[in-house]
Amino acid sequence: AGQVIEGIHWAILCLLAGLLAPFLLIYKLGRAVRAATRGPDELPKAQRASLGVFISGCDTGFGQTAALMLHERGYTVFAGCLTDGGQESLRQLTKNNERMMPVPLDVTKDDSVTQAAVHVDSWLTGSSATSPRALLSVVCNAGIATGGCIDWLTVEAYQRDHAINFYGVIRTTKAFLPALKRTAELRRHAKPNTEGAVWPPHPRFVINSSVAGKIPVPYISPYSTSKHACDTYAACLRMEMEDWGIGVTTVLASFHKTPMVTEGITILEKTWASTPEEKRREYGEEFYELMHASTESLLTDLAWEPIRVVEAITRASTTLSRPEPEVYCGSDSRYVLQVLPRLPAFMSEFAIYRWIAWFAWIAGCKPAALKTTGKAAQ
């Protein structure tokens, strides 16, 4: 009976995928046509140095690459770094250029975030009628990912992920909101130039979330729950900022090759090593080894190249047009994962678990304690 039900689930999912594919194709073609027919969607490079972009989490990964890309494109970049090494690396990579300003930043501490905002404000005070300055965008990128079975994880693991991925976003947006309001005020009183463009462009927050904030992802529940909270906060912020003229874009990426993601293997190893012996016996080494192997495969062989996300972040941070509410990165997130949240829970959870926990499904692996007793009664 279980195999029949599973077969029915797969049949329904395949049918829905076939029905939705044409609509997704039309949507994709429409976006391509709009992109090809509209004019330039970014200020000329000569006008970009007067616009500041603040980015958190610039020590490595998406944040560092986005900071370098925006600097290369002519913007003044305030790169929030947790470590002195992260700041020094950016200085060296940009040869101490004055438009790259590394800033000490720990998004879990109020004072640190406040001081970063003060640093940006001090730059803005140099604005004048002949050489105006404005904060264009604030990119909330700092993040952490903790994985493992819920049974293995401590409450502190959840607090750690939420402190950075959720509360860190709240601290950052609230600290920089006054500066973005001032940019919006400048824009309201600005007159279009001869080409119809208005300086400054729309101010905006860009929040680097995850598809794990749209669907429940087993075995990384601290990360997934924190990103769900972050995604909901971003949606609330977007609605409340509409009247102020401040945009909020959420970047929703699937698995991409970054230090944060690839370090997930090390974090999984540490989580297992710190799990009480009783729990380790309950699950067994075979279950852990298969999970470890599948995690390594997912994060190294199946993950997308990070440049996709970096390009999405930089584009969302600098467009002349109104910022989009959400940007999906990765074909799996753009198509499949937009469908799953709209399915009934029994179907979406079936598909998600088979996708994430394929190691247990294909290998028929169960926790050691269930090998003799079987699955718990439904």
N, C-alpha and C positions, 0 to 999 in steps of 0.2 A: 504493500500500500504506500509506503514511504517513497519508493522509486517512482510509482505512478504519479504521486503528487508533485514530486520534483520534476518529472517530465512535463507535466502540465504547466508548471511555473516557467520552465524554459521556453515552452511553446508560446505562451502568452508574451513573454519578453521579446522573443524574436518577431512575433507579429507586430507588437508595438513599435519595435525598432524599424521594421519595414514601412509602417504607416507614417512614422515621423521623419524618416530620411528625406523624402522630397521637400518637406517644409523647411528642414534645416539647410538643404541645398539652396533653396530659393533665398533664404535669409542670408546665407554666405555670399551668394552672387549679388544680392542687393547691396551688401556692405562693400563689396569689391567695386561695384559700379559707382557708388557714392564717393569712395576714396579716389577713384580715377578721374571723376568729373569735377570735384571741388578744387578750389584754388589752394595756395599754400596755407598750412594750418599751424604755422609757427612764425614768430617775429623774425625779421632779418637778423643775421648774426650780430651785426653792429649794434643792435638795440638790446641785446640780451644781458650784457654785463650789469645793467642797472636793475636786473631782476634776481632776487635771491631765492634759492631752493634749500630747504632744510631737510636732511635725511637722517633718521636714526639707524643704528645697527650697521655702521660703515666699516667695521674692523675687517670683515671678509664678505664673501658671497655677494648676494644681490645688491646690498647697500654700497659696498665698496665699488663694484663695477658701475652701478648707476651714478654714483658720485663722479667717477672719472669720466663717464660718457657725457654727463651734463656739463662738466667743466670743459671738456673738449669742444662742446657745442656752443660755448661762450657764456654760460650762466655763472653767477657767483654762487658757490656751493658751500653750505655749512654742513659739514659731515660729522655727525655725532658718533663718537667712538668710546667704547667701554675701556679700552686699554691705551696706554701710552704708545705701545708698538703699532696699534692701528692708526693713530694720529701721525706718527713719524713715517709710516709707510706711504700714506697719502701725500705727505709733504715731499718725500723723495720722488714719488711717481710723477708729481706735477712740478718738480724743480722749484718748490717754494713759491709757486705762482700766487699772487695776491688774491685771485678769485677762488682759490681753494682754501677754506678755513676749517681745519679740523677742530672739533669742540669736544671737551670731555663730557660724557653723557652716560648716566646709569638710569634707565627709565623706571627702575624700581624705587628711586629716591626723589622725593619732591624737590629738595634743594638743588639737586643736580639738573633736573629738567628746568627749573626756574632760572638757574644761572645760564643755561644754554639759550633760553629765550631772551635774557638780558643781553647776551653776546650779540644776538641778531638785532635787537633793538638799538644797540650802540652803533651798528653799521647803518641802520636806517636813519639815524639822526644826521648822517652826512648828506642826506637828500637836500636838494635845492631846486629852485625853479628852472635853472638851466641844466642841472644834472640830477633829475629825480631818481629816487630809488623806491622799490617796493618788494615786499615778500610775495612771491608768486605762488609757491606751493610748499606744503609740509608733508613729507613722506614718512609715514609710520611703518618702519621696516623691521625694527629689532624683534627677534623672535627666538624661541627655543622649542625643541620637540623631545618629549619623553615617551618612550614606548615600553610595552610589556603587558602581560595579562593584568587585569584589574586586581586579581587575587595576589599578585606580586607587589603591587605598587602601594606606597604609603600616601597618607594625606598630604605630606610635605611635597611629594612629587606633583600633585595637582596644584598646590599653592604656588610652587615655583613656576610652572608653565603659565598659570593665570596672572601671576605678578608681572610677567614680561609681556605676554601676548595680549592680555586684556587690560589690566590696570595701567600698564605702561602706555598703551594707546590713549587711555582716558587722560592720563597726566600730560602727555605730549599735546594732544588736541586742545586741552583747556589752557595750557601755558601759551600756546601760539595763536589762539583764537583772536586776541586783541589786535595782533599785527595783521592778520588776514582781514579783520574788519576794517582796518585803516586802508588796506589795499582796495577793498570793495567800495569804500567811501571815495577814494580817488577815482575809481572807475565810474561811479555814478555822476561825477561832475566833469568827466573828461569829454572832449569833443572828438569825433572821428577825424582821422587825417584824410588826405586827398584820395587814399585808396579805400577809405571806409573802415579802416581798422581803428580800434580804441586802445590806448595805453592807459593803465596796464591791462593785460588780459584777465580773464576770470580768475580770482583767487580760489584755491582749492586745497583740500586734504586728499592725499592718496594713501590709502590704508592697504598694506600688503597682507591680505588674509590668506585663505586657502579653501580649496573645495572641501576640506575636512570641516569647514565651518558651515557647509551646506548639507552635508550628509554625515551620519554617524559612522565613524571609522573605527572598527574594533582593533585592539592591541596598541592603539596610540590615543587612548581616551583622555589623558591629561591635555594633550595637544588639541584633539578634536573638540573637547568641551570648551577650551579657552578660545578657540577660533569661532565656535558658534556664538559665544558671548560677544566676541569682537565684531562679527558680522552683523549681529542685531544692533549693537551700539552704533556701528557705521550707518545702518539704515535709519535709526532714530536721528542721528546727527545730520544726515542728509536732508531729512524732512524739516528739521528745525532750522537749518541754515539756508533754506530756500529763500526766505524773505530777505535775508541779509546779503544775498548774492554770492554766497560761498558754496562752491561745489564740493561733493564728497564722492570719490571714486574708490571702489573696493576692487583690488586685483586678486583674482581667485585662481591660483595655480594648483596644478596637480603635482606629482612627484617630479622634481627637477634636481639636477646634480649640483648641490651646493654643500659647503662644509657643514651647515646645520643638519642637512638631511643625511649626508654620508656619516656624520658622527652618530647617527641613530643606532648604528651597529654597536659602537662602543658603549652607548648609553644602555642598550639592551643587555649587553654583557654585564655591566655594573648592576643593573636592576636584578638580574638573575643571581649574581653573586651575593647580593645583599638580602635575597629572599630567605625567610626562615626555612630551616631544614625540613620541617614538616610539610611545608608547601612544595618544596623541591621534590620530595618523595611522591607527593600527590600527583604532580604533573609528569615527573620523570625526565631523564636526560634526553631520551629520544624525541619527546615533544619539543623540548627546548632547542635541540640541535636542528630539527626541521624548521622551526620558527626562525632560528638564526640564519639558516641557509636561504630561506625564502626572503627574509628581510634584506640580506646582502644582494640577492638577485634583483629584487624590486628597486633598491636604491642605487645600484650600479649599472645593471644591464638594461632595465626597463625605464629608467628615469629620463626625462627630457633634458636637452641642453639648456643651461640657465639663461642664455642670451635672450630667449623668448620672453622671459619674465622681465629682464632688465629693460628690454625695448618697450614693453608694455608700461612699465613704471615711468620711464623717461617721457614717453608719448603722453601718458595721462597727466604728467606734471607740467607740460609746456604747451598744450594745444591752445590755439586762438578760439576755437569753437568751445561750446559749453562742455565741461567734462562729462563723460559717460558715467552712469551710476555704477555699473559693474563691467569688469573686463576679465574674460576667461582666458587662461593660458594653458596650452596643451590640448591636443585633439580629444583626449579622453574627457577632460573637464568641459571643453566647449560643446561637445555633443552628448556623449553618454551620460555624464554626470548632471547635465541640465534636465535630463529626463527622469532620473531616479527619484529625486525629491517629490515628483508629482505622482508617483505610483502609490498604491496602497502599501502600508507598512510591511505586510507579510511578503510582498513581492520585492520591494526595494531592499529590505534587509536580507532576503534570500540572495539577491544579485550581489550586494555589497560584500557579504561574507564569503561568497564563492570567489569574488575578485581578490579580496585582501587575504583571506585565509585559504588560498588554494593549496598550500602545503598540507593542511589537515584534510582537505576534501579529496585531493588526488591521491595522496599517500594513505588515506584512510586512517590517519593518525589520531589517536585520542589521548587525553591525559591518562597516565598510568593507572590511576584509581578507577577509571571507567572501563578499562580493558576487560575486566572480569565481570563487572556489573552491567556494562552497556550504558547507553544514554539514559538519562533520568526520564522517568515517566512523564508524559505530557498531560 
